Amino acid sequence: MTFSRRDILKSTGASLSVLALPVLAQSRDAGPFKLRASAFPQTIRPGVRTDVWGFNGSVPGPVLRFRKGEIARVALVNDLPGDASTTVHWHGIRVPNAMDGVPQVTQAPVLVGQTFNYQFPVPDSGTYWYHPHQMSFEQVARGMFGAIVVEEDKPIEVDRELVWVLSDFKLDAGGRQVQDFGRMQDLGGGGRLGNVFALNGRQTGRDNRIMVRTNERIRLRLVNTATARIFLLDFRGQKPMVVSYDGQAVEPHPLPQGLLLLGPGMRTDLVLDCEGSPGESFAVIDRRDKGYQIATVVFDKKPPARPRPLRSPMQIEPNRLPEPDPSKAIEHFIVFEGGMLGKPAIGLVDGKALKVPEIMQDHALTWTMNYVAEHEHAMLHTPMFNFRKGEHIALTMINETEFEHPMHLHGHSFRVLRVNDRPTQFRPWRDTVMVSPRGSVQVAFVADNPGEWMFHCHILEHAAGGMMGTVAVE
Ligand SMILES: [Cu+2]
């Protein structure tokens, strides 16, 4: 049984009102889409209204759906309060540089009252997301994010598709957002963690029930939009299969150690063949934070969707990414140092060597990449590396800090070749990769997209605290 695009959209909208996300972009000829950034109240925790910032009046913003190869046209309208300028970055999509949404680097910030028209071809299918790159540690924390789905030419066979946007919010007793963005202890520590976990903008928990049919096949598109929280999801008793990381197909495989690690900025598509008896249920919990419950999946008492699970292939048709050849790749290294624990680091700020405590005091920076602490989107930055267009690059990140860093490269996807000096099993394509404390990761890619591209930690407080740089492709 296959479902048409229309059926899938209908069922995502109708399946569960609590978790259903508004769908905006649906069709090629629907014309340019408008994303209006503004402040508004939303119920995140049951019973209270929270003032959030977001797109088109909802957190998360609408799911933008495109087809592979389509030209995306999105008008960003800035109606944020005060003088909050903003931009939109299309995380993971290999856009032309001028459309990348990075203030000072690829465009001027969009001022309140202004509109900016984004237009770019969408080269790859997969799960992506959008968010501002201006004051992102504050604007994303307030609720400015949404998912992007780029459909494959020939989608894999599923009954239903669900988009789960995971985030967290820091609320006070009255349900207001705590206004403590950019504190030094968050910049130099584990980032600013919320106290309310949210799934599609609503507090998660036991009562978040998702009804499924026995032997139904669900494609779950998971996006972590939190500024700092790392999720480690356990689908208790179920055996979901990973079919893509960061929008790119991977050989279908069970979750490593049965757990899904989802750091800030990362996405994973799972295929879940719901195996259980009608009336049973299972919990989805976060193993990182005291087994916090994300949702309860309940098997409908109706007869099974089919007598036994589907056996049709789960392999997604891969995107055509330029294949890096490690034997001819030029090697580069990046060392991360600093933060509040571990050995004191020395870093260059504006060309001057300082100890990290001084850098913290005088410049509010705490991290270094290759011994440089970089101001967010500094006007006077120099790229960390200059690549020639078409060059094959092997990049090794060495984490000399006591913290995890999900590192994100703009404009390109890379193959993850080695983690902690061991070859990876599937050499997955990613655009955001977790580097563990005292660990290392080697990635490879072809630098084929011209322009100056951000390379930064996606714990957005770390980015604001110095883990932000650029690479140039000429
Ligand atoms: Cu980091």
Residues whose N, C-alpha, C, O or C-beta is under 5 A from the ligand:
A	BS01	CU	E404 H405 P406 C457 I459 H462
